Amino acid sequence: LYKIELSAVVSKYIGETEKNLQQIFDAAESGGVILLFDEADSIFGKRSEVKDSKDRNANLEVSYLLQRMESYPGMAILTTNLQ
């Protein structure tokens, strides 16, 4: 089981979040582990309307993450404290 600490994954620098996620998914696929995304609502949020470059990059991060989740052959658990 890999517990993903999103605070360590998400970066303010463009492309770094995707790079961090790629490392996690690549390691998980080769090891056949379960991924646990705690507080997943913070990164799996709804894609927003693009008003500036920050919105565009945030949408790219979510899109990349969803694409990797779809192709991940193992189990992934998403937790949230939202009702």
C-alpha positions in Angstrom: 0.0 0.0 0.0 1.3 3.4 -1.0 -0.2 6.3 0.9 0.1 9.3 -1.3 0.9 12.5 0.6 -0.5 15.1 -1.8 1.3 17.9 -0.1 4.5 16.3 -1.2 3.3 15.6 -4.7 1.7 18.9 -5.7 4.2 21.5 -6.8 3.8 25.2 -7.7 6.2 24.7 -10.6 4.7 23.9 -13.9 5.1 20.2 -14.8 6.5 19.1 -11.5 3.2 17.7 -10.2 2.8 15.6 -13.3 6.4 14.4 -12.9 5.9 13.5 -9.3 2.7 11.6 -10.2 4.4 9.8 -13.0 7.1 8.5 -10.5 4.4 7.3 -8.1 2.4 5.5 -10.8 5.5 3.9 -12.4 6.7 2.6 -9.1 3.2 1.3 -8.2 2.8 -0.5 -11.5 6.1 -2.2 -11.3 5.4 -3.2 -7.7 1.8 -4.1 -8.0 0.7 -2.1 -5.0 -2.5 -0.4 -3.9 -2.5 3.4 -4.1 -4.2 5.4 -1.3 -5.0 9.0 -2.0 -5.9 10.6 1.3 -7.9 13.9 1.0 -8.3 13.1 -2.7 -10.9 15.9 -3.2 -8.0 18.4 -3.0 -6.4 17.1 -6.3 -9.3 15.3 -7.9 -11.4 18.5 -7.9 -13.6 19.6 -10.7 -11.9 21.2 -13.7 -12.5 24.8 -13.8 -13.2 27.4 -16.5 -9.9 28.7 -17.8 -9.4 32.3 -16.9 -5.6 32.5 -16.7 -2.6 30.2 -16.9 -2.9 29.0 -13.4 -6.4 27.5 -14.2 -5.0 25.9 -17.3 -2.2 24.3 -15.5 -4.5 23.1 -12.7 -6.8 21.5 -15.3 -3.8 19.8 -16.9 -2.8 18.3 -13.6 -6.3 16.9 -13.0 -6.4 15.6 -16.6 -3.1 13.9 -16.3 -4.1 12.3 -13.0 -7.4 11.0 -14.3 -5.7 9.6 -17.4 -3.1 7.7 -15.2 -5.9 6.5 -12.9 -7.8 5.0 -15.9 -4.8 3.1 -17.2 -3.6 2.0 -13.7 -4.1 -1.8 -13.6 -4.1 -2.0 -9.8 -6.4 -0.8 -7.1 -6.6 2.8 -6.0 -8.5 4.1 -2.9 -9.6 7.7 -2.8 -10.6 9.1 0.6 -12.2 12.4 1.6 -13.8 14.0 4.6 -16.5 15.7 2.6 -20.0 14.4 2.9 
